[in-house]
């Protein structure tokens, strides 16, 4: 056996972390939670979160249109580590969710890691330095400055880059032109002739919220959609658990007595949360195409929608789908179907051919006079980054503009070392609460960073082979689901028959399980030293040094337990 004279033992104990700088882009739920997760999991690091808005909250700061709320039950749309028994309604309104996120930042001192009104303009990977070099703009001072990081975390999300519809003459409109995702503060629509384009998640909330106050409401609908009964109605009708019989509500609002009960009895509150959570998670079997439950669900929803539309054949034809339940995102759409039967509401399915100065022209040559034009037309869901991200394989903007967006386990991309995303392509964004989803992603990423810190790894990225295998599975699985059925959906980037780019091939629990362990064998590494075991160091472990318990493996003494 020959010795390697060029190899020298490191004098660092096993487990010693290398100092790293981490930059997160976005201070919505994902970015806020990442601050806390890193504080719990890592040591010897710097972390800054840049957000383009003047305040935290992401989606819930930006969206403020009338009726805006989450369509996931409020008591499940929260962090597991910051439960809020004081939610006022079954579905929390946007301003209440925004306040919840702001309160967390203040109470947990997370704001010290956040720089608002800062936009990342570009990110370029340096192979020689194993660093990301960033250009960042302070939008208040207009200063453009350089920054760097060892790990770049993209928490910008998917539903935040709103877009105008591609309609001739749209910019020629002389009335009030609005987008639901850019709603002007204190905008007055009362008594006006209003047109609303779109019946996605925003449109179905906006229409019933403004219908009673406008003079006329013309609702342009391009595609039908499945509308579910209010989930609390479905949940409480089942009475499968005795706790549900005791829940006190007035409409969709919890009574003060009920809120106090949640706050004073944590065990009771947790039981309620878990029952609701399990009902949400149990939706997945209904997305399996041609299953008995899928057929039953379609029949039941058809009956519900026809009854709610009062048997109006014109509305039924326009709104009740033929496609599979779940092909488009399911929504409770509280009050939406009922509002369409109001005397001041008209549903139009004709194609808009042109927008005039005060009119909308349709394919039937009709000209409809309006005062306000509201576009509830959604977001850019292509996953294409807003700014250049240049890695080993070029600019991610170009790669995903010219080809389908693909990410390993929705979080990383071959050729882009130390770059991780929240809710990237094929994440479970349509499966339930994003809060618990982002907690799992944050833990997954933090564990990877810790591995790099303590095992002398400078950079890592998934291999192309691993990504190809992952998408071979996705493409084989998706035809089993309603998501791949023929309908226009943002799950398929607004296409009718395109591949499903937005959803995970499995249940929410399936995705949580998948992320429990990091598959290091799927990654390509660059190390500090050629020898992969150099991190073993000088023979000592950090577990036996310092103030820790060096015999932790025997158990913890009560007198020393924290």
N, C-alpha and C positions, 0 to 999 in steps of 0.2 A: 504494500500500500504506500502510495506517495502522498506527502503532505502538500497542501496548497499554501505556499509561503506568502502569497499575496493576500490571503484572508486574515483579517484581524478581528478579534472579538470586541464587540461594542461594550463599553463600560456602563451602559444603561441597564437597569433592572428590567426584567420582563414586565410588560404592561405600562411602561412609561409612554405617555402620549406625546406625539410631535405637535408643535404649535401649528394651528391652521387658522386661516381667515375664511369665513363663510358669508356669502351674500345671498339673500333671498329677495326675489322680486315679487312684490304684492303683499299688502297688509290686510287681506281679507281673512276669512276663517283659517285657511291653510297657513298663511304667514304668521298669524298670531299664535296659533298652536305650535308652530315650529320653534318659536322663541322659547316657549316653556319646555318643549321636549329636549332641546339642546341643553338647556340649563340643568335638566335632570340627568341627562345621559353622558354629557361630555365635560371635560376640563381642559384647560390650556387652549382656549380658542377665542377668536373674535367673531362677532356676528352683527351684521347690519341688515335691516330690511328697508328696501326702497319702495315707495308707493307713489303713483302718479297723482293721486287725489290729495286734497288738503286735509283729509281726515282718514281714519282707519274705517274698515267695514267692507271694502270691496263692493260686491254686488249690492249689499244692503245700504251702502252709502249712495250708490249711483242711482238705484231704482227707487223712485218716489211717486210714481203715477197713482192716481186714485184707485183704490182697491188692491194695491200691491201687497201681497203677503206670500208666505211660503205654503206650498201644498203638502208639506210633511207635517204631522202633528207637532206642535210646539215643544212638548215635553220630551220629544225624541230628536228635535232639531237643536241640539246643544251639546257641549263637550261633556264627556263622562266625568271629567274632573272639576266641572263647574256647573253643577245642577242648579236650575232656577225654578223652584216650585211656584214662583209668582207669575208665570205666564198668564195673561188675562183671558186669552181665547184659545180654542182648540187649534186653530191655525194662526200663528203669530203674524202680526202686521210688520211691514218692512221697518218702520221706525222703532218698533219694540226690539227687533233683532239687532238693528244697528246700535241701539242703546245697550243691549246686552254685551256686544263686542267691545264697545267703548268702556263700559264699566269694568270688564275683565282687564283691559290694558291699564286702566288707572289703578285698580285694586291690587293687581299682581305686579305692578311696576314694569310692564312689558314695553311701554312706550319709549323707554330709554334706548331701546334697540331699533326704533323705527324712525326713518326720515321721510316725512310726507312731502308732497310736491316735488318729488324727485323721479325723473324718468331715465331708465337705462336706455341709451341710444345704440349701443353696440357691445358685443362680447366677442373677443378673439382669443383662442387657445394658443398658448406658447408651449410647444413640445419641449424646448430646451429648459424652460423654467418650471414646467408642470403647473402653470398658473393660467387663470382667465384674466385678461386685461379688459377693463370696462371703460366706456365713456358714459358719464352720467350728467344729466342736466338738472340743475335746480330751477324749476319753472317759475319761482317767485323772483329770484335774482337774475335769472337767465345765464348764470354761470355754468360753463361746461368744464368738467374736471375729470381726471383719471382716477380709477380705482382698480383694485385687483382682488382676486380671491383664489383660494385653492379649490373651493367647491361652490358651484353656482346652482342655486335652487330656484326653479321657476314655479311660482305660486300665483301666476296671473290668471289662472282659471280659463274656462272655455266660454262662458256666457257673459262676457263683458265688453266685447268689441262689437258694438251695435252697428247696423248697416241700414241704409235707405233701400227701399225697393227699386228695382230697375224699371221705372215707368217713364215713358216720354213726357216731357213737359213738367215734371215734378217741381223743378226749381223755378218755374214760371208762376207758380201759385201765389196769389197776392193776399190770401187770407192767412190764418195762423197755421203754419206747418210744424208739426211736432213728431217726435219719436218717443215711444213710451220709456225708453232707456235714457232719455235726456229731457225729462219733464221739467218745464220752467216752474220755479217756486211761485205759488199763489196764482197760477194761471186760472183765469175765469172762463168757464165754458157754459155757464148757466144761460139758458134762453137762446142758445145759438144752434145753427144747423151744422151738425157734426158728422163727419165720415170717419169710420174706423176700419182700417185695412188690416186683416189678419185675425185668425182665431186660434192662435197658439196660446201658450200659458199666460202671456201678458194680455192678449186681446180678450180672453174669456173672463179675466178679472176686471178689466177696465170697463167693458160694456155695461154690466149691471151696476157698476159704481157710479156711472155718470148718467145712465138712462133717464132717471126720474127728473133730472135737472135741465136737460137739454131740450130745445124746441123740437128738433128732429134728429134721429140717429140712423144713418145709413151704414149698415155693417157689410163690408165686402168679404165674402168667404170663398176661398179657392178650393179647400179640401174639407171633407167631413171629418169628424173626430169623435172618439168615444168619450163620453162624459159619465163619471161614476156618481152614485148617490154620495152625499156627504159621508166621509169615513166614520165620523162619530155616530152617525145614524146607523150605519152598517155594523159598527163595533158594538154599540149598546143594544142593538136588536138581537144580537147573538146571545148575550147574557151568559157566555160560556164560563165566566168567572164571577164569583159572588161580589168581588170588589166593584165590578162595573155597575151593579145595581145601586150602589151607594153614591156614584158620582153625581154631583149637583151642578147643573148648568142652566143658564137662561139663554136660549138660542144656542149660539156657539161660544158664549162667555161662561167662564167658571164663576160661580158665586163667591163672594168674599169668604164665606164659611168653608167652601171647598179649598180655596187657596190656602187658608189657615191650616186646614187638615193636612194638606201636602207638606207645608212647612214644618209642622209640629211633629209629624210622624214619618221619619225618613224611611223606615221599613215599608210602610204602607205606600209611600210615594214611589219607592223603587219597584215594588210589585206592580203598580199601575204602569210605570214606564216599560217594564219588561213585557207586560201583556200587549201593549200597543206596538212595541218593537217587533214582537213575534208575528203580529198580524201583518205588519209591513213586509217583513222578510218572507212571509208565506205567499207573497204575490208571484214569486218566480215560477212555480209550477204552472200557473195560468198562461205563461208566455211560451210554453212548449206547444208547438203547432200541432193541431189535429188531436190533441189530447181530450179526454172526457171533460176535464175541468175547463179547458179552453172553449169547448162547444157550449157548455152550460153557461159560462160567463158571458159569451157573446149573446146567447138567447136572453139572459136576464137583463143585460144592459140595453139591448134592443127594446125590450118591453118597457124598461124604466124611461128611456129617452122618448119613446113614442107617447107614453102617458104624460110626461112632463111637458112635451110640446103640444099637448091637448089634441092630438090626432091631426094636426095641421099637415096635410100631405105635402105642401110645398116645402115647409121647414123640415119635415122628415126626410124628404128626398135630398135636401141640401146638406143635412147634418148627420144623419145616421149612416155610418159606413157599411160597406160590404167587406172591407179588409179585416184581417185578424185583430183581435183585441190586443193592444200593446204595440202595434206597428208604429203608431205615433204615441207620444207620452200620454199616459192616462192622467186625467185631471178631475178633481171634484167639481171645479167650475161652479162654485156656489152662487145660485141665483141667475146664472147665465142663460140657461134654457128658458127659464120663466120670463126673463126680460125680453126675449125675442118675440113674445106674443103681445107686447105692449103696443098701444095705438100709435105711439110716436117712433116706433122702430120698424125698419125695413131691411130685410136680408137680401143681398144681391149676389148672385153667383156668376153673373156675366163678367167676362174679362175686362179689366180696365185697359183701354187703348191709349188714353192720353189724359193729362191733367191740364186744364185751362187756367186762366187767371182766377176764376171763381167757380169753376165747374170740374166735374169728373165725367169723362166720356167713356162709354162702354162699347163692347163689341156689337151691341144691338143698335148702335148709333144714338142711344139716349144720352142726354146731357143733364146731369144732376147738379143743381146749385147747392153750394155749401159755404159755410163761413170758416170752418175749422177742419183740417185734414190731419188725422192722427195715424201714424204708421206703427202698428204693433207687429212689425215684420222681423223681429228677432235679431240674431247676431251672426257674425262670421264664425262658423263652426268648422272651419277647415283645419284647425290646429296650427296653422302656419304662424310662426312667431311674428310679432309686430316689428322687431328690430333684427338686424343681422346677428346671427349666432354662428360664428365661423370656427369649426373644429378641424379635425384631421381630414374629414371627408368633404370639406367645403362649407357653404352657407346652408344652414338648416332651412332657411326661408326658401331657397331655390329647390332643395331636395323635396320638400313637401308641397311645393307649388306645382312641380312637374310630375309628382308621383303620389300615391296614397300615403298618408301619414301612418307611420308604424313605430311603435315604441315597445321595448321589452318590458313586459308586465306593467305597461302604461306609464313607466317612470324614467326610462333611460334609452339612449340611442347609440348604436355602434358608431365609432369614430368621433364621439363627442365626450371625451373623458371628464369625469367628475361633474357631470351635468345631470341633474335630476328634476323631474317634473311632478307636480301634483295634478291629478286628473288629466293626464295626457290621453293619447289615443287608446281606445278600448279599456277605459276605466269604468267602474260601476256607477257612472254619474246618474243613471236613471233608475237605480235600484233602491234608493232610500236616502236617509239623512247623510249629507255631505260631511257633517261634523265628525261622526265616528269614522267615516272613510278617511278623512284627512289625518286623524289621529294614528291610524294604522300606517299610512304612508310616511308620516313623520318619524315614527319609531323605526320603520324599515330603513329610511335614509340615515337616521342618526346612528344606527348600528353599523351601517356600511362605513360611515365617516370614522367611527371609533375603530373599526378594523384597520382602516388605512392609517390612522394615527398611531396605533400600537403594534402594527406588523410591518412597519417600514415600507408601506405602499405609497408611492407618489401619486399614481393615478390609476383609474380603472374604468372600463367601459364594456358593455356587453359585446359578445362576439356576433358577427354577422350570421354565423351558423345557428346560434341560439335564437336570434330574432326570426330567422327563416322557419325554424321548427315551431316556434311559438305561433306564428301566423299560419302555418300549415294547419295547426290545430284549430285556430279561430275560424279559418275559412271553411273547414270541414264541419265545425259545430254550428255555425250561425244559421244555416238553412233549416235547422231543427226548430228555430224560434220564430215567433210572430214578428220580431224586429226586422227580419229579412224579407217579410212579405211585401207585396207591391203597394206602396203608399208613399206620399211625399213626407219625409221626416228629417229632422235635424240629426237623428241618429245615423243617417246616411248622407250627411252634408247637404241636406235639402233635396236629394234626388229620390226618385221613385224606386229604382231597382239597383242602386249602387250598393257596394259592400257596406256592412255595418262598421263604421269607424269609431263610434262614440261609446260603445257598451262592451262590458266584460262578458266573455263566453261562459256564463255560469251565474249562480246565485251570489248574493251579497256575502253570505257566509263562506261560500266557495272562494271568493276573492280574499277575504280575511285570512282564511286558512292558507292560501297560496303564498301570502306575504309573511307568514310566521317565520320562515327560515330563509336566509339569504343563500341563493344557489351560486356560490363562488366559482363553481366549475364552469359557469356560463360566461365568465368575464375574462377579459384580457388585461394584464397588469403591467405597470411600469414600477420598478422597485428602486429604493435608495441604493441598494447593493445587489450585486448579481446573485448572491446566495440568499435564497428565500427565507432561510432560518436565522438571518443575522439579528432579527428582532429578539431572539432568545437572550441576547445580552450576556451579562456578567455572572449568571448563575443564580441571582437573587430575583425575587418577585416583589412587585409593589404591594402584593397582598400581605407580605410579612414585614413590610416597612411602614413607617409612619404611625398614625394613630388608629389604624383599623384593628380588627380582631384577627390575629394570626392563626387562630384555631377555629375559624368560623364553621368549618366542616363538622364540628362536634355539636353544634347548636349554639344558641345565643342565651346568655345569662339574663334573667329578668332585670337584674340590677343595672345591666349595661345596655339593655334594649332601649331604643329611642322611642 
